[in-house]
Amino acid sequence: MEKSILIVEDDLTFGTMLKTWFTKNAWNVTLVSKVEQAKVELNRVYFDLILSDLRLPDGDGIILLTWMRECKLMSPFIIMTSYSDVQTAVLAMKLGAFDYLQKPINPTILEQKIEAAMKQSKIEADQADNKSKEKSNNVTHKVVKGKSPVIQRLYSHLELVAPTKMSVLILGESGTGKEYIARMIHDKSSRKSDPFIAVDCGSLSMELAPSELFGHKKGSFTSAISDKTGVFVAANGGTVFLDEVGNLSYEVQKQLLRALQEQKVRPVGSAADIKVDVRIIAATNEDLEKAIEEGRFRQDLYHRINEFSVLVPPLRERLEDLEEFSYHFMEQANEELGKNVNSISNEALELLKQQSWMGNLRELRNVIRRSVLFAQDNTIKKDNLPEFPKIMKNQNIQKDMISNNSDSTNEWALNRGNEKEQILAALKQARGNKTVAARLLKIDRKTLYNKMHLYEIEL
């Protein structure tokens, strides 16, 4: 069967040359020049391979790659760049790209990398089939909850609210496992056999959010080439998890409130409502009451999603659980990396317990994964851990991390000379809260995400 490739290249001459080369080599080729055009094609048909330029008129290849992985589109992705930027290439591969090519492209190297990508794709498809078989054989996976008093109190509250129909607002810092808590509520409810759909509100633009949440009809806007089922209809009978709900635009908040109050949604371009039955669980690391005061979040929506609230404690307040989670993440890393590490030295554990963990469990998982990779035998030792910043005695930061005095934030205004250092400093000041850090830097949250991807900053 003929293989298909999507080429995303805004240089028409170069793109046409690539199309000719692939066509001669028995590929079915689709050539587009923008990220949004690529998304339309990817929603329309399956491609065996994606070849994308880094720099595009409406974004870049990394944004397209991130969107694909969020949509569970796992076709091999090779990125092309005219820049000898190792950081960008490494970032693309961390996000799931198979490889990268540097322009001008050598046809022999291109052919070799395509062959390798197709082989890897087949291996991954086989592995996916095996995992599917394991699930059908009722293979169970270890669930780690933690035993600290503060987390046990949280679990007791979840046991009370899970069987009800109440909307739940989950509060907590970035990386504390808010989606894990949301799934736990769903799994303990009467809706557990129906869908659980998570939505990253931070990634929804004002233009696309109504379509993603409520669906659209074919032809309702330029790229609406077919009907789309929105999240609320897809999750009917189950649970919708709205992560970082504070990032929704004010207009979308209004539409969301109507959907929750009336239990009806109207797809974009439709004249008819669709009845839905969903439970809402929302999460945020932002102070929504402050956002209400500043006119950025609707008070009526806040009360609608906050029928019951729970606070997920940061890792530094539950250090009793650090060892249990470290071993859990170690087992995950062993499976992923093909290692056989089975212990963590007391010295290493002590050092881990001394850290501030601004990125919470997500940061701990990344540290353990890296340490498993560097472990020389079956034990993670102190030397295998990354170099942590020096521990300050007074690391507590007041809740009001941003002064209302605009002069106090001028020092954070980004300049191109040391963007990475400023972003790291702002994230540290904000204890990993990206919304707060973005305000400190006087940029929007999406710009901060893009720059974090660019500089390989992980929390």
C-alpha positions in Angstrom: 0.0 0.0 0.0 1.3 3.5 -0.9 2.7 5.4 2.1 1.4 8.9 2.9 3.4 11.9 4.1 2.4 15.4 5.2 5.1 18.1 4.4 4.7 21.4 6.3 7.0 23.9 4.6 6.4 27.6 3.8 9.2 27.9 1.3 7.2 27.0 -1.8 10.3 26.1 -4.0 11.8 23.9 -1.3 8.5 22.3 -0.5 7.8 21.5 -4.2 11.2 19.9 -4.5 10.5 17.7 -1.5 7.1 16.8 -2.9 8.7 15.8 -6.2 11.3 13.6 -4.4 8.8 11.8 -2.3 6.4 11.3 -5.2 9.2 9.7 -7.2 9.8 7.4 -4.2 6.2 6.1 -4.3 4.8 8.4 -1.5 1.4 10.0 -1.5 2.3 13.6 -0.7 0.3 16.4 0.9 2.1 19.8 1.0 0.9 22.7 3.3 2.6 25.9 4.5 1.0 26.7 7.9 0.4 25.0 11.2 -3.4 25.5 11.0 -3.5 23.9 7.5 -1.5 21.0 8.8 -4.0 20.5 11.7 -6.9 20.4 9.2 -5.2 17.7 7.2 -4.3 15.7 10.3 -7.9 15.8 11.4 -9.0 14.6 8.0 -6.7 11.6 7.2 -3.9 9.5 8.7 -0.3 10.1 7.6 2.5 7.6 7.9 5.1 10.4 8.3 5.2 14.1 9.1 8.0 16.3 7.9 7.8 19.8 9.2 9.9 23.0 9.1 10.7 24.6 12.4 9.8 28.1 11.5 6.3 28.6 10.0 4.2 31.7 9.4 1.6 31.0 12.1 3.8 29.2 14.7 6.5 26.5 14.5 6.9 22.8 14.2 7.2 22.3 17.9 3.7 23.8 18.4 2.4 21.4 15.8 4.2 18.4 17.4 2.8 19.3 20.8 -0.7 19.6 19.4 -0.4 16.2 17.7 0.7 14.4 20.8 -2.1 16.1 22.8 -4.5 14.7 20.2 -2.9 11.3 20.4 -1.7 11.5 16.8 1.4 9.4 17.0 2.7 9.4 13.4 6.5 9.7 13.2 7.5 13.4 13.2 10.8 14.7 11.7 11.6 18.4 12.1 13.6 20.5 9.6 15.6 23.5 10.6 17.9 26.0 8.9 19.5 26.8 12.3 22.2 24.8 13.9 20.3 25.0 17.2 21.0 21.8 19.2 18.6 22.9 22.0 15.7 23.1 19.6 16.5 19.7 18.1 16.8 18.1 21.5 13.5 19.8 22.7 11.7 18.5 19.6 12.9 15.0 20.3 11.9 15.3 24.0 8.4 16.2 22.9 8.2 13.1 20.7 9.8 13.9 17.4 11.6 11.0 15.9 14.6 13.0 14.6 15.6 16.3 13.0 17.2 17.3 9.7 19.4 20.4 9.1 19.0 22.3 5.9 20.3 22.0 3.2 19.0 18.4 3.3 21.1 15.5 2.1 18.8 13.1 0.2 20.8 10.0 1.5 20.5 11.1 5.1 16.8 11.9 4.5 16.3 8.4 3.1 18.1 6.8 6.1 16.1 8.7 8.7 12.8 8.0 7.0 13.6 4.3 6.9 14.6 4.3 10.6 11.4 6.3 11.5 9.2 3.8 9.7 10.9 0.9 11.4 10.4 2.5 14.8 6.8 3.3 14.1 6.2 -0.4 13.4 7.9 -1.4 16.7 5.7 1.1 18.6 2.6 -0.2 16.9 3.5 -3.7 18.0 4.1 -2.6 21.5 0.8 -0.8 21.6 -0.9 -4.0 20.5 0.8 -5.9 23.4 -0.2 -3.3 25.9 -3.8 -3.5 24.7 -3.7 -7.3 25.2 -2.4 -6.8 28.7 -5.3 -4.5 29.5 -7.7 -7.0 28.2 -6.2 -9.5 30.5 -7.0 -7.3 33.5 -3.4 -6.4 34.3 -3.5 -4.1 37.3 -1.2 -1.1 37.9 0.1 0.1 41.2 -1.6 3.1 42.7 0.4 5.3 45.1 -1.5 7.5 47.4 0.9 8.5 50.2 0.4 8.0 53.9 1.1 11.5 55.4 -1.7 12.9 57.7 -2.3 15.8 55.3 -2.9 13.6 52.3 -5.0 11.1 54.3 -7.3 14.0 55.2 -7.7 14.8 51.6 -8.6 11.3 50.7 -11.2 11.2 53.4 -12.8 14.3 51.8 -12.7 12.6 48.4 -14.5 9.6 49.8 -17.3 11.9 50.9 -17.8 13.9 47.7 -17.0 11.3 45.0 -20.4 9.5 45.2 -22.4 12.8 45.0 -23.2 15.0 41.9 -21.5 18.0 43.3 -19.0 20.0 41.2 -15.5 19.9 42.7 -12.8 22.6 42.5 -9.3 21.2 43.1 -6.8 23.8 44.3 -3.1 23.3 44.4 0.3 24.3 43.0 1.5 23.1 39.6 2.6 19.5 39.5 0.8 18.3 42.7 -1.3 15.8 40.8 -4.6 17.6 40.4 -5.7 15.5 37.4 -4.9 12.3 39.4 -7.2 13.5 42.1 -9.9 14.3 39.5 -9.7 10.8 38.1 -9.9 9.4 41.6 -13.2 11.3 42.2 -14.5 10.0 38.8 -13.5 6.4 39.5 -15.2 6.4 42.9 -18.4 7.9 41.5 -21.5 6.3 39.8 -20.2 7.7 36.5 -17.0 5.6 36.5 -18.1 3.4 33.6 -18.7 6.5 31.5 -16.1 8.8 29.9 -13.6 11.0 31.8 -12.3 13.8 29.5 -9.6 16.2 30.6 -9.4 19.6 29.0 -6.3 21.9 29.3 -8.0 25.3 29.4 -4.6 27.0 29.2 -4.2 25.7 25.6 -7.7 26.8 24.4 -7.8 30.1 22.5 -10.9 32.3 22.7 -11.6 31.4 19.1 -11.2 27.6 19.4 -12.6 27.0 22.9 -16.3 26.9 22.0 -15.6 24.4 19.2 -13.5 22.2 21.5 -16.0 22.3 24.4 -19.3 22.3 22.5 -18.5 21.1 19.0 -19.3 22.7 15.6 -21.2 22.1 12.4 -19.5 21.7 9.1 -18.9 25.0 7.3 -19.5 27.1 10.5 -16.1 28.6 10.0 -13.2 28.4 7.5 -11.5 25.3 8.8 -14.7 23.5 9.8 -14.5 20.8 7.1 -16.7 18.4 9.0 -18.9 18.2 12.0 -17.0 18.0 15.3 -18.3 16.5 18.6 -17.4 18.7 21.5 -16.1 17.6 24.9 -19.4 17.9 26.7 -21.3 15.7 24.2 -18.4 13.2 24.1 -18.4 13.0 27.9 -22.1 12.6 28.2 -23.0 10.6 31.3 -19.4 11.0 32.6 -17.0 13.7 33.9 -15.4 16.7 32.3 -12.2 17.8 34.0 -11.4 21.5 33.3 -7.7 21.9 34.2 -6.4 25.5 34.7 -10.0 26.8 34.4 -8.8 30.3 35.3 -7.3 30.6 31.9 -10.6 30.5 30.0 -11.5 33.9 28.4 -14.4 35.8 29.9 -16.6 35.2 26.9 -16.0 31.4 27.0 -16.7 31.5 30.8 -20.2 32.9 29.9 -20.9 30.1 27.5 -19.6 27.5 30.0 -21.9 28.9 32.7 -24.9 28.5 30.4 -24.0 25.0 29.6 -23.6 24.1 33.3 -26.8 25.8 34.4 -29.0 24.4 31.6 -27.2 21.2 31.0 -27.4 22.0 27.3 -24.8 22.9 24.7 -25.1 24.5 21.3 -22.4 23.5 18.7 -20.9 26.4 16.8 -23.0 27.1 13.7 -26.0 25.1 15.0 -29.5 26.4 15.7 -30.4 23.5 18.1 -29.2 22.7 21.6 -28.0 19.2 22.7 -29.0 17.9 26.2 -26.0 16.7 28.1 -25.4 15.2 31.6 -21.9 15.7 32.8 -20.2 16.3 36.1 -17.7 19.1 36.3 -14.4 18.9 38.1 -12.2 21.9 37.7 -8.7 22.7 38.9 -6.5 25.7 39.2 -3.3 26.9 40.8 -4.5 30.5 40.6 -6.3 32.6 43.2 -9.7 32.7 41.5 -11.2 35.1 44.2 -8.5 37.6 43.3 -9.2 37.0 39.6 -12.9 37.8 40.4 -11.8 41.1 42.1 -9.7 42.0 39.0 -12.6 41.2 36.7 -10.9 38.3 35.0 -13.2 35.5 36.3 -17.0 35.4 36.6 -18.2 35.2 40.2 -21.3 33.2 39.2 -19.2 30.6 37.4 -16.9 30.4 40.4 -19.8 29.5 42.7 -21.1 27.0 40.1 -17.9 25.0 39.9 -17.0 25.4 43.6 -19.8 23.4 45.2 -17.0 21.5 47.0 -13.3 22.4 47.1 -10.2 20.4 48.0 -6.6 21.6 48.4 -3.9 19.3 47.2 -0.9 19.9 49.4 2.5 20.6 47.9 5.2 18.0 48.2 7.2 20.0 50.7 4.3 19.7 53.1 4.1 15.9 52.8 7.7 14.8 52.8 6.7 11.6 54.5 5.4 10.5 51.1 8.5 11.4 49.2 10.2 8.0 49.6 7.1 6.1 48.5 6.7 8.3 45.4 10.4 8.1 44.6 10.3 4.3 44.5 7.1 4.4 42.4 8.7 6.8 39.8 11.8 4.6 39.9 9.7 1.6 38.8 8.2 3.6 36.0 11.6 4.8 34.8 13.0 1.2 34.9 10.2 0.1 32.6 10.6 3.1 30.3 14.4 3.0 30.1 15.0 -0.7 30.3 16.9 -0.4 33.6 16.9 -2.6 36.7 17.4 -0.1 39.6 15.8 -1.3 42.8 16.9 0.9 45.6 17.7 4.5 46.6 20.5 5.2 49.1 19.8 6.8 52.4 22.2 9.7 51.4 20.2 10.3 48.2 16.9 10.2 50.0 18.1 12.7 52.6 19.2 15.1 49.9 15.8 14.7 48.1 14.0 15.6 51.3 16.0 18.8 51.7 14.8 20.3 48.4 12.0 22.8 48.1 10.3 21.0 45.1 8.7 24.0 43.4 7.5 21.6 40.7 6.1 19.1 43.2 5.5 15.5 42.1 6.1 16.3 38.5 9.6 17.6 39.3 10.3 14.6 41.6 9.3 12.3 38.8 11.7 14.0 36.4 14.6 13.9 38.9 14.1 10.2 39.6 13.8 9.4 35.9 17.1 11.2 35.2 18.8 9.5 38.2 17.7 6.0 37.0 19.3 6.8 33.7 22.6 7.8 35.3 22.6 5.0 37.9 25.6 2.7 37.3 24.3 -0.3 39.2 21.0 -1.2 40.9 21.0 1.8 43.4 20.4 5.5 42.9 23.2 7.2 44.8 23.7 10.8 45.7 26.1 11.3 42.8 23.3 10.2 40.4 21.1 13.1 41.4 21.1 16.4 39.5 22.9 19.4 41.0 20.3 21.1 43.0 20.4 24.9 43.7 21.8 25.8 47.1 19.1 25.5 49.8 18.1 28.9 51.4 16.9 28.9 55.0 14.1 31.3 54.3 12.4 30.0 51.2 8.8 30.7 52.2 7.2 33.1 49.8 4.1 35.1 50.8 0.8 34.2 49.1 0.6 37.7 47.6 3.6 37.2 45.3 2.9 40.1 43.0 2.8 43.7 44.3 0.1 46.0 43.1 2.8 48.6 42.6 3.6 48.4 38.9 7.1 49.7 39.5 7.9 46.5 41.5 7.4 44.4 38.4 9.4 46.5 36.0 12.6 44.6 36.9 11.0 41.4 35.4 10.3 42.8 31.9 11.8 40.4 29.5 14.8 41.3 27.4 16.4 39.1 24.8 19.8 39.0 26.4 18.9 36.8 29.3 15.4 35.5 28.8 16.0 32.1 30.2 17.6 33.4 33.4 14.6 35.8 33.9 12.1 33.1 33.3 13.8 30.8 35.8 13.9 33.6 38.4 10.3 34.4 37.9 9.2 30.8 38.2 11.3 30.5 41.4 9.7 33.6 42.8 6.2 32.3 41.9 7.0 28.8 43.4 6.3 27.2 40.0 3.0 28.9 39.4 3.1 29.7 35.7 0.2 32.2 35.8 1.9 34.2 38.5 5.3 34.0 36.7 3.7 35.2 33.4 2.3 38.2 35.2 5.7 39.0 36.7 7.3 38.8 33.3 4.4 40.9 31.7 3.7 38.2 29.1 0.7 36.0 28.6 0.6 32.4 29.8 0.9 30.9 26.3 4.0 32.9 25.6 5.5 31.7 28.8 4.8 28.1 27.8 6.4 28.5 24.4 9.5 30.1 25.9 9.7 27.3 28.5 9.6 24.8 25.6 12.2 26.8 23.7 14.7 26.9 26.6 13.9 23.3 27.9 12.6 24.6 31.2 10.7 21.8 33.0 8.8 21.9 36.3 
